[in-house]
C-alpha cells in the first residue's frame, strides 16, 4: 500500500518524476483525458445553462478501475497533470471519477520536471482551480456547439465527413482571403538604379542606390523616366556631400513562448507545428540519460509568457560568464504581453549545464535540433547587446542624389550564440564602406538600372499563420497545432513548398 499516489497524464512523465519521490509514493498515468463529451450527439444542454454531458472515454474502463483501486489504497492522492487549463480539467475529471476518495485528493503543479520543482509542489498542494476548469469547459462547449451546428451544413452543401470549428473556420478564412488578395493583385512597374563606385585612395568599390533629385526622394515607374535620368547622369561627377558615422545596437529576442517556438522551428528547422509540439512534449516529460535516469530537459511548452525565474536567470549568468566571459552577460527582464495568461515561465532548458552538444548522443536527431534551438534562444536572451559601427553616405551627381549604407559588426554579444529568424528572405549583413570624406570625388565604374514589379502578399506559411492568429487574438497557442493539422487533413487547405493554399473545396463553400 502506497502512502502517496501521484497521478500524471503520461507514462513518460510518470517515469521521470518517480525517481524524485520516496519509495512509499506510487506514480501512475491517466493516459490523458478519461472523460469527454459523447461523439454520437452534441452533449450540451443548451436549454439549461449549456450544461455539458460527460461520459467515460471508450476503452478506458480498465484504466479507470485500476485508478480507483490505487486511490483506495493510498493515504494521499496528488493529481499532477499539466499546469494549464487542459491539465486542470483532466484533474477535475479524475477527482470526479475518484469521488469517494475526494477528501484525500489534492492538486499539484510544476513548470519543470526537476527534483526541486517536483518536491516543492508535493509540499505545497492546493485545491483544484474551478475557474481554470470552467475556462476549459467554456472553450470545449463553444467548440462543440460551433462544430455541431456548422458541420451538418457542410455535409449537405459540400461533402460528408467535413467539419467546422471555432478556430478552424477563422484560420481557413484568413488563408482564403489572402488567396483572393493574390488573385486580384495587379503588379505595378518600378525601377531601381544602382551605382557601382570606387574610392580612388583605397581602390575599394561600393554600391550606392538612387535616392532622388536634390536630396528629395523620387520614385521611377517607367523605362522612359529611367532613360531620362541616365541621360542626365551621362559624364556626371560623383561627389560625397555627407558622411554620417554612428553605432547601431541589436538586442536578443526573448525566451520562447509556445507560438514563437512553433514559428521559429518552422522557419529554421522546417518542422510542422504538430511535430514541434510532439518533440517538445517529449523533452518536457523526460529523456533517458546514463547515470542520471530520465531527465526533463525543458520547462512546460504551453505558455504565452516570456517571464523567467530568478533561479534560471542566475544559472544562465553563471553559464554565460564562465563560457564567454563577463562582458557577454546582461541581466534582462522581458515584458509579457498584456493579454498573456502568464501562468508559466517562458520555455527554457531546465539545466543550464546540459549543453546540447554534450547530450547529443542521448537525443534523436529532431530532439537535438529543437533542444538546441530552445537552449540557445534562452541563453542568448540573457546575453549582451550586439554592436555595429555604421556609416551613411550621401553622394550627388548632376543634381541627382545617391545614398550608400554600411555596417560592421564590432561586438557580437548574443549573436555569438543565436539570431532570430524572419518570415522574409534575410538580407546579408552590409559590409563597411571605404573611409570616405565629405567633398571628395568617387569614380563611377558602372550604372545598373533594374526593372521590377510589385509583388502580391505572400501566402501564409504555418509560421506566419500562427503569427497572424496570435496577433488577431484568435485561439490560444496550444490550439494552433491541432487547428492547422485538422484543416490540412480535411483538405480545406494544402501545403505547397511550405506555403498554405486553399483547395477547390473553398469554391463550394
C-alpha positions as CSV (number, residue, x, y, z in Angstrom):
1,X,0.0,0.0,0.0
2,X,1.4,3.4,-1.1
3,X,1.3,6.3,1.4
4,X,1.0,8.7,-1.6
5,X,-0.4,8.3,-5.1
6,X,0.6,10.7,-7.8
7,X,-1.4,10.7,-11.0
8,X,0.0,12.3,-14.2
9,X,-1.1,12.1,-17.8
10,X,1.7,10.0,-19.5
11,X,3.9,7.1,-18.6
12,X,7.0,9.1,-19.7
13,X,6.2,11.8,-17.2
14,X,5.5,9.2,-14.6
15,X,8.9,7.6,-15.1
16,X,10.7,10.9,-14.9
17,X,9.1,12.0,-11.5
18,X,9.2,8.6,-9.8
19,X,12.9,9.0,-9.1
20,X,12.3,12.3,-7.3
21,X,9.9,10.9,-4.8
22,X,10.3,8.3,-2.0
23,X,9.7,4.6,-2.2
24,X,6.3,4.9,-0.5
25,X,5.0,7.0,-3.4
26,X,3.4,5.4,-6.4
27,X,3.2,7.3,-9.7
28,X,0.6,6.3,-12.3
29,X,-0.6,7.7,-15.6
30,X,-4.2,8.5,-16.7
31,X,-3.2,8.4,-20.4
32,X,-4.6,11.9,-21.0
33,X,-8.3,12.6,-20.7
34,X,-10.6,10.0,-19.1
35,X,-13.9,11.7,-19.7
36,X,-15.2,13.8,-22.6
37,X,-18.4,14.8,-24.4
38,X,-20.1,12.0,-26.4
39,X,-19.2,11.6,-30.0
40,X,-22.7,10.5,-31.1
41,X,-24.5,13.7,-30.1
42,X,-23.9,17.3,-29.2
43,X,-23.8,16.5,-25.4
44,X,-24.7,20.1,-24.4
45,X,-28.0,21.0,-22.8
46,X,-28.5,24.4,-24.4
47,X,-31.8,25.0,-22.6
48,X,-30.2,24.5,-19.1
49,X,-27.2,26.8,-18.8
50,X,-25.2,24.9,-21.5
51,X,-24.6,22.0,-19.1
52,X,-22.1,19.5,-20.7
53,X,-22.8,15.8,-20.6
54,X,-19.6,13.9,-19.9
55,X,-19.1,10.2,-20.4
56,X,-16.1,7.9,-19.7
57,X,-14.0,7.6,-22.9
58,X,-14.5,4.3,-24.6
59,X,-11.6,1.9,-24.0
60,X,-10.6,3.4,-20.7
61,X,-12.8,1.2,-18.4
62,X,-10.0,-1.0,-17.2
63,X,-7.7,2.0,-16.6
64,X,-10.4,3.8,-14.5
65,X,-10.9,0.6,-12.4
66,X,-7.2,0.5,-11.8
67,X,-7.0,4.1,-10.8
68,X,-9.9,3.7,-8.4
69,X,-8.2,0.7,-6.9
70,X,-4.9,2.6,-6.4
71,X,-6.8,5.6,-5.0
72,X,-8.5,3.4,-2.3
73,X,-5.1,2.0,-1.2
74,X,-3.4,5.4,-0.9
75,X,-3.5,7.7,2.1
76,X,-3.0,10.8,0.0
77,X,-3.7,11.5,-3.7
78,X,-1.8,14.1,-5.7
79,X,-3.1,14.9,-9.2
80,X,-0.1,16.3,-11.1
81,X,-1.4,16.8,-14.6
82,X,-0.1,19.6,-16.8
83,X,-0.2,23.2,-15.3
84,X,-2.7,24.7,-17.7
85,X,-6.4,24.8,-18.3
86,X,-6.4,21.4,-20.0
87,X,-4.4,19.8,-17.2
88,X,-6.8,21.4,-14.6
89,X,-9.8,19.9,-16.5
90,X,-8.2,16.5,-16.5
91,X,-7.5,16.8,-12.8
92,X,-11.2,17.8,-12.2
93,X,-12.4,14.8,-14.2
94,X,-10.1,12.5,-12.3
95,X,-11.3,13.9,-9.0
96,X,-14.9,13.4,-10.1
97,X,-14.2,9.7,-11.1
98,X,-12.4,9.1,-7.8
99,X,-15.3,10.9,-5.9
100,X,-15.3,8.6,-2.9
101,X,-11.7,9.4,-2.2
102,X,-12.3,13.2,-2.6
103,X,-11.3,14.1,0.9
104,X,-7.7,13.0,0.3
105,X,-7.3,14.4,-3.2
106,X,-5.1,17.4,-3.8
107,X,-3.7,19.2,-6.9
108,X,0.0,19.9,-7.5
109,X,1.6,21.6,-10.5
110,X,5.2,22.2,-11.6
111,X,6.6,24.2,-14.6
112,X,9.6,21.9,-14.9
113,X,10.2,18.3,-14.1
114,X,13.2,18.6,-11.9
115,X,13.7,17.2,-8.4
116,X,13.4,20.6,-6.7
117,X,10.3,21.6,-8.6
118,X,8.5,18.3,-8.1
119,X,9.4,18.0,-4.3
120,X,8.3,21.6,-3.7
121,X,5.0,21.0,-5.5
122,X,4.3,18.0,-3.3
123,X,4.9,20.0,-0.2
124,X,2.6,22.8,-1.4
125,X,-0.6,21.1,-2.7
126,X,-3.7,23.1,-3.4
127,X,-7.4,22.6,-4.4
128,X,-8.4,22.2,-8.0
129,X,-8.9,25.7,-9.5
130,X,-12.5,25.6,-10.6
131,X,-12.0,28.9,-12.6
132,X,-9.5,27.2,-14.8
133,X,-11.8,24.2,-15.2
134,X,-14.7,26.4,-16.2
135,X,-12.4,28.2,-18.7
136,X,-11.6,24.9,-20.4
137,X,-15.2,23.8,-20.3
138,X,-16.4,27.0,-21.9
139,X,-13.9,26.6,-24.7
140,X,-14.9,22.9,-25.2
141,X,-18.6,23.7,-25.2
142,X,-18.1,26.5,-27.7
143,X,-16.1,24.2,-29.9
144,X,-18.8,21.6,-29.8
145,X,-21.7,24.0,-30.5
146,X,-19.9,25.6,-33.5
147,X,-18.9,22.2,-34.8
148,X,-22.3,20.5,-34.4
149,X,-24.2,23.5,-35.8
150,X,-22.0,24.2,-38.8
151,X,-20.7,20.7,-39.8
152,X,-24.2,19.4,-41.0
153,X,-24.4,22.4,-43.3
154,X,-21.0,21.4,-44.8
155,X,-22.2,17.8,-45.2
156,X,-25.3,18.9,-47.0
157,X,-23.8,21.6,-49.2
158,X,-20.3,20.3,-49.9
159,X,-19.3,16.8,-48.8
160,X,-19.9,14.4,-45.9
161,X,-17.1,14.0,-43.4
162,X,-16.1,17.7,-43.3
163,X,-16.1,19.7,-40.1
164,X,-16.1,23.3,-38.9
165,X,-14.6,24.7,-35.7
166,X,-14.3,27.9,-33.8
167,X,-10.7,28.5,-34.7
168,X,-10.5,26.3,-37.8
169,X,-13.1,28.4,-39.6
170,X,-11.2,31.7,-39.0
171,X,-7.9,30.1,-40.0
172,X,-9.3,28.9,-43.3
173,X,-10.9,32.3,-43.9
174,X,-7.5,34.0,-43.4
175,X,-5.9,31.7,-46.0
176,X,-8.8,32.1,-48.4
177,X,-8.8,35.9,-48.0
178,X,-5.1,36.0,-48.7
179,X,-5.6,33.8,-51.8
180,X,-8.2,36.2,-53.2
181,X,-5.9,39.1,-52.5
182,X,-3.2,37.4,-54.5
183,X,-5.6,36.6,-57.4
184,X,-6.9,40.3,-57.6
185,X,-3.4,41.8,-57.3
186,X,-2.3,43.9,-60.3
187,X,1.6,44.3,-60.5
188,X,3.0,47.8,-60.9
189,X,6.2,48.6,-62.6
190,X,9.1,50.4,-60.8
191,X,12.8,50.9,-61.4
192,X,15.9,51.0,-59.2
193,X,19.2,52.4,-60.1
194,X,22.5,51.3,-58.5
195,X,25.8,53.0,-59.0
196,X,29.0,50.9,-58.7
197,X,31.5,53.5,-57.3
198,X,35.2,53.4,-56.4
199,X,37.2,55.3,-53.7
200,X,40.4,56.3,-55.5
201,X,42.6,56.2,-52.4
202,X,41.8,52.7,-51.1
203,X,40.7,51.4,-54.5
204,X,37.7,49.8,-52.7
205,X,34.4,49.6,-54.7
206,X,31.0,50.0,-53.1
207,X,27.4,50.3,-54.2
208,X,25.1,53.3,-53.8
209,X,21.4,53.4,-54.7
210,X,19.5,56.1,-56.5
211,X,17.5,58.2,-54.0
212,X,16.1,61.1,-56.0
213,X,16.7,64.7,-57.1
214,X,18.2,67.4,-55.0
215,X,18.1,65.1,-52.0
216,X,14.3,64.6,-52.3
217,X,13.0,61.1,-52.7
218,X,11.9,60.2,-56.2
219,X,10.2,57.0,-57.5
220,X,10.8,55.8,-61.0
221,X,7.9,54.0,-62.7
222,X,8.8,53.6,-66.3
223,X,11.8,52.9,-68.6
224,X,11.3,56.3,-70.2
225,X,11.8,58.0,-66.8
226,X,14.8,55.9,-66.1
227,X,16.3,56.7,-69.6
228,X,15.9,60.4,-68.9
229,X,17.8,60.1,-65.6
230,X,20.6,58.0,-67.2
231,X,20.9,60.7,-69.9
232,X,21.2,63.5,-67.4
233,X,23.8,61.4,-65.5
234,X,26.0,61.0,-68.5
235,X,29.6,62.1,-67.7
236,X,28.4,63.3,-64.3
237,X,30.9,63.9,-61.5
238,X,30.1,61.9,-58.2
239,X,30.8,63.9,-55.1
240,X,30.4,62.9,-51.4
241,X,28.3,65.5,-49.8
242,X,27.6,64.0,-46.3
243,X,29.1,61.3,-44.2
244,X,27.4,60.1,-41.0
245,X,29.1,57.7,-38.7
246,X,27.3,56.1,-35.8
247,X,26.6,53.0,-33.8
248,X,23.7,50.5,-34.0
249,X,22.7,48.2,-31.3
250,X,20.8,44.9,-31.7
251,X,19.1,43.2,-28.7
252,X,18.3,39.5,-28.4
253,X,14.8,38.0,-28.7
254,X,13.1,36.9,-25.5
255,X,12.8,33.3,-24.4
256,X,10.3,31.2,-26.4
257,X,6.5,31.2,-25.9
258,X,4.6,28.3,-27.5
259,X,3.8,30.3,-30.6
260,X,7.3,31.8,-31.1
261,X,8.8,28.3,-30.7
262,X,6.4,27.0,-33.3
263,X,7.2,29.8,-35.7
264,X,11.0,29.5,-35.3
265,X,11.0,25.7,-35.5
266,X,9.1,26.1,-38.7
267,X,11.4,28.7,-40.2
268,X,14.8,27.3,-39.0
269,X,14.1,23.5,-38.8
270,X,11.3,23.0,-41.3
271,X,9.2,21.4,-38.6
272,X,5.4,21.3,-38.8
273,X,3.6,22.7,-35.7
274,X,2.4,19.2,-34.8
275,X,6.0,17.8,-35.0
276,X,7.3,20.7,-32.9
277,X,4.8,20.2,-30.1
278,X,5.3,16.4,-30.1
279,X,9.1,16.7,-29.7
280,X,8.7,19.5,-27.1
281,X,6.3,17.3,-25.1
282,X,8.9,14.5,-25.0
283,X,11.7,16.9,-24.0
284,X,9.5,18.2,-21.2
285,X,8.4,14.8,-19.9
286,X,11.9,13.4,-19.9
287,X,14.7,11.8,-21.9
288,X,16.8,8.8,-20.6
289,X,20.4,9.5,-19.9
290,X,23.1,7.3,-18.4
291,X,23.7,7.7,-14.6
292,X,21.0,10.5,-14.5
293,X,18.0,8.3,-15.4
294,X,15.1,10.1,-17.1
295,X,15.6,13.9,-17.2
296,X,13.1,16.6,-18.1
297,X,15.1,18.9,-20.4
298,X,12.8,21.9,-20.9
299,X,10.1,23.7,-18.9
300,X,6.4,23.4,-19.8
301,X,5.9,24.0,-23.5
302,X,2.4,25.6,-23.5
303,X,2.9,29.1,-22.3
304,X,2.4,32.7,-23.6
305,X,4.8,34.2,-21.1
306,X,8.4,35.3,-21.5
307,X,8.9,35.6,-17.8
308,X,11.9,33.7,-16.3
309,X,12.5,32.6,-12.7
310,X,15.3,34.1,-10.6
311,X,16.9,30.7,-10.3
312,X,17.0,30.2,-14.1
313,X,18.4,33.7,-14.6
314,X,21.2,33.0,-12.0
315,X,22.0,29.7,-13.7
316,X,22.2,31.5,-17.1
317,X,24.5,34.1,-15.7
318,X,26.9,31.5,-14.3
319,X,27.0,29.6,-17.6
320,X,27.4,32.7,-19.8
321,X,30.2,34.3,-17.7
322,X,32.0,31.0,-17.4
323,X,31.7,30.1,-21.1
324,X,32.0,33.5,-22.8
325,X,33.2,36.0,-20.2
326,X,31.6,38.8,-18.1
327,X,31.1,41.2,-21.0
328,X,28.8,38.8,-22.7
329,X,26.3,38.7,-19.9
330,X,23.4,41.1,-19.4
331,X,20.6,40.6,-16.9
332,X,17.4,41.0,-18.9
333,X,13.7,41.1,-18.0
334,X,11.1,40.8,-20.7
335,X,7.7,42.3,-20.7
336,X,4.9,39.8,-21.2
337,X,2.0,40.8,-23.4
338,X,-0.9,42.3,-21.6
339,X,-3.2,39.5,-23.0
340,X,-0.9,36.7,-21.8
341,X,-2.1,34.5,-19.0
342,X,1.5,34.5,-17.6
343,X,0.8,31.3,-15.6
344,X,4.1,29.8,-16.5
345,X,7.6,30.8,-17.4
346,X,8.9,31.1,-21.0
347,X,10.2,27.9,-22.5
348,X,13.8,27.3,-21.4
349,X,16.2,24.4,-20.6
350,X,15.8,23.1,-17.0
351,X,19.5,22.7,-16.5
352,X,21.9,25.3,-17.9
353,X,24.8,22.9,-17.7
354,X,23.2,20.4,-20.1
355,X,24.6,22.0,-23.3
356,X,23.0,20.5,-26.5
357,X,26.3,19.1,-27.9
358,X,27.2,17.4,-24.6
359,X,24.0,15.4,-24.5
360,X,23.6,14.9,-28.3
361,X,24.2,11.2,-28.1
362,X,21.2,10.7,-25.8
363,X,18.7,12.5,-28.1
364,X,17.4,11.6,-31.5
365,X,18.1,13.9,-34.4
366,X,15.0,16.0,-34.1
367,X,15.1,16.2,-30.3
368,X,18.6,17.5,-30.6
369,X,17.6,20.2,-33.1
370,X,14.7,21.5,-31.1
371,X,16.5,21.3,-27.8
372,X,19.4,23.3,-29.3
373,X,17.0,25.9,-30.6
374,X,15.4,26.3,-27.2
375,X,18.7,26.2,-25.3
376,X,20.4,28.8,-27.5
377,X,17.4,31.1,-27.6
378,X,17.2,31.2,-23.8
379,X,20.9,31.7,-23.2
380,X,21.0,34.4,-25.9
381,X,18.1,36.2,-24.2
382,X,20.4,36.8,-21.2
383,X,23.4,37.9,-23.2
384,X,24.8,41.3,-24.1
385,X,23.7,43.6,-26.9
386,X,25.4,43.2,-30.3
387,X,27.0,46.5,-31.5
388,X,27.7,47.6,-35.1
389,X,29.7,50.6,-36.4
390,X,27.6,52.2,-39.1
391,X,28.2,54.7,-41.9
392,X,25.6,56.5,-44.1
393,X,26.9,58.4,-47.1
394,X,25.1,60.9,-49.5
395,X,26.6,61.4,-53.0
396,X,25.5,64.0,-55.5
397,X,25.8,63.7,-59.3
398,X,24.3,66.4,-61.6
399,X,21.6,67.3,-59.0
400,X,20.7,63.6,-58.5
401,X,21.2,62.0,-55.1
402,X,22.6,58.6,-54.3
403,X,22.9,57.0,-50.9
404,X,25.1,54.2,-49.5
405,X,24.9,52.4,-46.1
406,X,27.5,50.2,-44.5
407,X,27.9,48.5,-41.2
408,X,30.5,46.4,-39.5
409,X,29.9,44.1,-36.5
410,X,32.1,45.4,-33.7
411,X,30.9,43.2,-30.8
412,X,28.8,40.1,-31.4
413,X,27.3,39.8,-28.0
414,X,24.3,37.4,-28.1
415,X,24.8,36.8,-31.8
416,X,27.7,34.6,-30.8
417,X,25.0,32.0,-30.0
418,X,21.7,32.8,-31.7
419,X,20.0,35.1,-34.2
420,X,16.2,35.1,-34.6
421,X,14.8,34.1,-38.0
422,X,12.2,36.0,-40.0
423,X,9.5,35.1,-42.5
424,X,11.1,37.3,-45.2
425,X,14.2,36.4,-47.1
426,X,17.0,37.5,-44.9
427,X,19.4,40.1,-46.3
428,X,23.1,39.5,-45.9
429,X,24.7,41.9,-43.4
430,X,26.0,45.0,-45.3
431,X,29.8,45.5,-45.3
432,X,31.5,48.6,-44.1
433,X,32.1,51.3,-46.7
434,X,35.6,52.7,-47.5
435,X,36.8,55.7,-45.3
436,X,35.0,58.4,-47.3
437,X,35.2,62.1,-46.6
438,X,32.9,65.0,-47.4
439,X,33.6,66.8,-50.7
440,X,35.7,64.0,-52.1
441,X,35.1,62.7,-55.6
442,X,34.4,59.0,-56.1
443,X,34.6,57.4,-59.5
444,X,31.8,55.7,-61.4
445,X,32.5,52.1,-62.6
446,X,29.0,51.2,-63.8
447,X,25.4,52.2,-63.6
448,X,22.9,49.3,-63.2
449,X,19.2,50.1,-63.8
450,X,16.9,47.4,-62.7
451,X,13.3,46.9,-63.7
452,X,11.0,45.3,-61.0
453,X,7.3,44.8,-60.4
454,X,5.4,45.0,-57.1
455,X,4.5,41.5,-55.8
456,X,1.3,40.3,-54.1
457,X,1.4,39.5,-50.4
458,X,2.9,36.0,-49.8
459,X,0.8,33.0,-49.0
460,X,0.8,32.1,-45.3
461,X,3.2,29.5,-44.0
462,X,2.5,27.6,-40.8
463,X,4.7,30.1,-39.0
464,X,3.2,33.2,-40.4
465,X,-0.4,31.9,-39.9
466,X,0.4,31.3,-36.3
467,X,1.7,34.8,-36.0
468,X,-1.5,36.2,-37.7
469,X,-3.8,34.2,-35.4
470,X,-1.9,35.3,-32.3
471,X,-1.9,39.0,-33.4
472,X,-5.7,38.8,-34.0
473,X,-6.2,37.1,-30.6
474,X,-7.8,34.1,-32.2
475,X,-7.5,30.8,-30.2
476,X,-4.6,30.0,-27.9
477,X,-1.0,28.9,-28.7
478,X,-1.9,25.4,-27.6
479,X,-4.7,25.2,-30.2
480,X,-2.7,26.3,-33.3
481,X,-1.1,23.0,-33.9
482,X,-4.2,20.8,-33.8
483,X,-6.2,23.5,-35.8
484,X,-3.7,23.7,-38.7
485,X,-3.3,19.9,-38.7
486,X,-7.1,19.4,-38.9
487,X,-7.7,21.9,-41.8
488,X,-4.9,20.2,-43.7
489,X,-6.3,16.7,-43.0
490,X,-9.8,17.9,-44.0
491,X,-8.3,19.2,-47.3
492,X,-9.6,22.7,-46.8
493,X,-6.1,23.8,-47.4
494,X,-2.9,22.2,-48.8
495,X,0.8,22.8,-48.3
496,X,2.8,23.6,-51.4
497,X,6.5,24.2,-50.7
498,X,5.7,25.3,-47.1
499,X,3.0,27.7,-48.3
500,X,-0.6,27.2,-47.3
501,X,-3.1,27.4,-50.2
502,X,-6.9,26.8,-50.2
503,X,-8.1,23.8,-52.2
504,X,-11.1,23.5,-54.6
505,X,-13.4,22.9,-51.6
506,X,-13.5,26.6,-50.8
507,X,-15.3,27.3,-54.1
508,X,-18.1,25.0,-53.0
509,X,-18.5,26.6,-49.5
